[in-house]
């Protein structure tokens, strides 16, 4: 406890799932947390719970994102951690043969363009301080393929991984670390909704995980906390896999 004392952290997609679990963990570790989400009612509740600040922002809007970080800096005078976590996985994003261009573009905007915008607008504040940690949510699908495709989601997460690697290298000597978090399947409302609609798809995924279960959001939050803290001071430009052994498996236990 206390690994993030006196630090200001901005978390997008903070009102549910991994973002919510990380908000709570960061607060337990002493951080001042800025909760960013488009869900105003839930976002305010979460911010109140952790005695933080809620900022409603559409992370696909350059104007909103620029204003977000300006607001945080004006209030606190620093931004130490940025966890760029907002993302979607809509049912209309499926096989490349059936996914329409509108669905493709929507997922790219939320999952990839938002990370570009958040990194672009938070980096100058971290450069001013000469330090900072940026964690971008990618996915295990950024490093392996699936026959149960979500083509735009997969492509967007590959983009997040590549962009994070490049930024991690580019800004390493300015004291700014950038890492891509690559979770395996996580027991979040997003995954529950997807799999409740298609139990066969859920079963096809679960069999490939050596641990035999999906991750809990708190387990991913623990990894994000590590990447945000000085415990990971020599880690940058990494694909940080938290996947229950999925990407290392050929045959899983019976």
TITOR-91201 format. One line per 8 residues: number of its first residue (from 1); their letters; for each residue x, y, z of C-alpha. Coordinates in nm, 2 decimals. Layout:
<rs>
NUM> a> X/Y/Z  ...
</rs>
This chain:
<rs>
1> xxxxxxxx> 0.00/0.00/0.00  0.10/0.36/-0.06  0.29/0.30/-0.38  0.11/0.58/-0.55  0.10/0.83/-0.27  0.09/1.20/-0.38  0.04/1.10/-0.75  -0.24/1.22/-0.98
9> xxxxxxxx> -0.38/0.95/-1.20  -0.62/0.99/-1.49  -0.83/0.68/-1.59  -1.05/0.66/-1.89  -1.34/0.42/-1.90  -1.33/0.44/-1.52  -1.69/0.37/-1.44  -1.69/0.00/-1.50
17> xxxxxxxx> -1.49/-0.32/-1.55  -1.11/-0.29/-1.54  -1.13/0.09/-1.51  -1.35/0.07/-1.20  -1.13/-0.19/-1.04  -0.82/0.01/-1.11  -0.97/0.33/-0.98  -1.04/0.16/-0.65
25> xxxxxxxx> -0.69/0.01/-0.64  -0.51/0.33/-0.72  -0.71/0.51/-0.45  -0.61/0.24/-0.20  -0.25/0.29/-0.30  -0.27/0.66/-0.22  -0.33/0.82/-0.56  -0.56/1.11/-0.64
33> xxxxxxxx> -0.78/0.96/-0.91  -0.95/1.15/-1.19  -1.24/0.93/-1.31  -1.32/0.98/-1.68  -1.62/0.83/-1.85  -1.92/0.92/-2.07  -2.15/0.77/-1.81  -2.20/1.08/-1.60
41> xxxxxxxx> -2.42/0.93/-1.32  -2.20/0.63/-1.25  -1.88/0.82/-1.30  -1.97/1.07/-1.04  -2.06/0.79/-0.79  -1.72/0.63/-0.85  -1.54/0.96/-0.81  -1.72/1.02/-0.48
49> xxxxxxxx> -1.64/0.67/-0.36  -1.27/0.73/-0.40  -1.28/1.10/-0.31  -1.16/1.18/-0.66  -1.26/1.41/-0.95  -1.51/1.31/-1.22  -1.47/1.45/-1.57  -1.71/1.36/-1.84
57> xxxxxxxx> -1.53/1.33/-2.17  -1.58/1.17/-2.51  -1.24/1.02/-2.56  -1.29/1.02/-2.94  -1.31/1.40/-2.93  -0.98/1.59/-2.95  -1.15/1.89/-2.79  -1.28/1.69/-2.50
65> xxxxxxxx> -0.95/1.51/-2.44  -0.74/1.83/-2.46  -0.98/2.00/-2.21  -0.97/1.70/-1.98  -0.59/1.72/-1.92  -0.60/2.10/-1.90  -0.86/2.07/-1.63  -0.67/1.81/-1.43
73> xxxxxxxx> -0.34/2.01/-1.45  -0.51/2.33/-1.35  -0.66/2.17/-1.05  -0.37/1.96/-0.93  -0.06/2.10/-1.10  0.06/1.76/-1.22  -0.04/1.44/-1.41  0.17/1.15/-1.30
81> xxxxxxxx> -0.02/0.85/-1.44  -0.25/0.81/-1.75  -0.44/0.48/-1.78  -0.60/0.49/-2.13  -0.85/0.22/-2.09  -1.18/0.32/-2.26  -1.29/0.06/-2.52  -1.58/-0.11/-2.68
89> xxxxxxxx> -1.66/-0.45/-2.84  -2.00/-0.43/-3.01  -2.17/-0.74/-3.15  -2.17/-0.59/-3.50  -1.79/-0.62/-3.50  -1.75/-0.98/-3.62  -1.59/-1.16/-3.91  -1.43/-0.93/-4.18
97> xxxxxxxx> -1.69/-1.08/-4.42  -1.98/-0.94/-4.22  -1.85/-0.64/-4.04  -1.96/-0.32/-4.20  -1.75/-0.01/-4.25  -1.95/0.19/-3.99  -1.89/-0.07/-3.73  -1.52/-0.09/-3.82
105> xxxxxxxx> -1.48/0.29/-3.79  -1.67/0.31/-3.46  -1.45/0.06/-3.29  -1.13/0.21/-3.43  -1.23/0.55/-3.30  -1.31/0.44/-2.95  -1.03/0.18/-2.90  -0.74/0.33/-3.10
113> xxxxxxxx> -0.80/0.69/-3.19  -0.89/0.77/-2.82  -0.55/0.63/-2.71  -0.37/0.84/-2.97  -0.55/1.15/-2.84  -0.50/1.08/-2.48  -0.13/1.01/-2.53  -0.09/1.32/-2.75
121> xxxxxxxx> -0.24/1.55/-2.50  -0.10/1.41/-2.17  0.26/1.38/-2.29  0.34/1.75/-2.28  0.24/1.77/-1.91  0.47/1.47/-1.83  0.75/1.62/-2.04  0.72/1.94/-1.83
129> xxxxxxxx> 0.76/1.72/-1.51  1.03/1.50/-1.66  0.85/1.18/-1.56  0.53/0.99/-1.59  0.37/0.65/-1.66  0.13/0.58/-1.94  -0.05/0.25/-1.95  -0.26/0.17/-2.26
137> xxxxxxxx> -0.51/-0.11/-2.27  -0.44/-0.34/-2.56  -0.53/-0.71/-2.54  -0.39/-1.06/-2.59  -0.56/-1.06/-2.93  -0.29/-0.81/-3.03  -0.03/-1.09/-3.03  -0.24/-1.39/-3.15
145> xxxxxxxx> -0.52/-1.47/-3.38  -0.87/-1.61/-3.32  -1.11/-1.79/-3.55  -1.40/-1.63/-3.35  -1.30/-1.30/-3.49  -1.39/-0.94/-3.39  -1.19/-0.80/-3.67  -1.20/-0.43/-3.58
153> xxxxxxxx> -1.14/-0.49/-3.21  -0.84/-0.71/-3.29  -0.69/-0.46/-3.53  -0.75/-0.17/-3.29  -0.57/-0.35/-3.01  -0.28/-0.44/-3.24  -0.26/-0.06/-3.31  -0.25/0.02/-2.94
161> xxxxxxxx> 0.03/-0.23/-2.89  0.24/-0.09/-3.17  0.18/0.27/-3.07  0.26/0.21/-2.71  0.59/0.04/-2.81  0.69/0.33/-3.03  0.60/0.59/-2.76  0.78/0.40/-2.50
169> xxxxxxxx> 1.10/0.41/-2.70  1.06/0.77/-2.81  1.01/0.92/-2.47  1.22/0.68/-2.26  1.51/0.93/-2.20  1.26/1.20/-2.09  1.16/0.99/-1.79  0.83/0.88/-1.94
177> xxxxxxxx> 0.73/0.52/-1.95  0.47/0.38/-2.19  0.35/0.03/-2.17  0.07/-0.18/-2.33  -0.14/-0.38/-2.09  -0.25/-0.70/-2.27  -0.52/-0.88/-2.06  -0.66/-1.21/-2.14
185> xxxxxxxx> -1.04/-1.25/-2.12  -1.17/-1.07/-1.81  -1.49/-1.12/-1.62  -1.63/-0.78/-1.69  -1.98/-0.66/-1.79  -1.86/-0.63/-2.15  -1.74/-1.00/-2.16  -2.05/-1.12/-1.97
193> xxxxxxxx> -2.28/-0.96/-2.22  -2.09/-1.10/-2.51  -2.08/-1.46/-2.38  -2.43/-1.46/-2.24  -2.55/-1.41/-2.59  -2.32/-1.69/-2.72  -2.23/-1.97/-2.47  -2.06/-2.17/-2.74
201> xxxxxxxx> -1.82/-1.88/-2.81  -1.75/-1.86/-2.43  -1.67/-2.23/-2.41  -1.44/-2.21/-2.71  -1.24/-1.94/-2.54  -1.23/-2.08/-2.19  -1.07/-2.41/-2.30  -0.76/-2.23/-2.42
209> xxxxxxxx> -0.67/-2.08/-2.09  -0.44/-2.30/-1.88  -0.58/-2.16/-1.55  -0.93/-2.27/-1.66  -1.10/-1.94/-1.58  -1.13/-1.58/-1.68  -0.94/-1.30/-1.50  -1.11/-1.09/-1.24
217> xxxxxxxx> -1.09/-0.71/-1.29  -0.90/-0.67/-0.96  -0.63/-0.90/-1.09  -0.58/-0.67/-1.40  -0.59/-0.37/-1.17  -0.30/-0.51/-0.97  -0.10/-0.53/-1.29  -0.19/-0.17/-1.39
225> xxxxxxxx> -0.08/-0.06/-1.04  0.25/-0.22/-1.09  0.31/-0.05/-1.42  0.20/0.28/-1.27  0.44/0.26/-0.98  0.81/0.28/-0.93  0.82/-0.10/-0.89  0.83/-0.11/-1.28
233> xxxxxxxx> 1.08/0.17/-1.32  1.29/-0.02/-1.58  0.99/-0.14/-1.78  0.88/0.06/-2.09  0.77/-0.02/-2.45  0.65/-0.36/-2.32  0.36/-0.58/-2.41  0.26/-0.67/-2.05
241> xxxxxxxx> 0.06/-0.99/-2.08  -0.18/-1.08/-1.79  -0.36/-1.37/-1.96  -0.36/-1.68/-1.73  -0.10/-1.84/-1.96  -0.32/-1.82/-2.27  -0.06/-1.69/-2.52  0.20/-1.94/-2.39
249> xxxxxx> -0.03/-2.25/-2.44  -0.03/-2.51/-2.71  -0.22/-2.78/-2.52  -0.40/-2.70/-2.19  -0.46/-2.92/-1.89  -0.76/-3.15/-1.89
</rs>
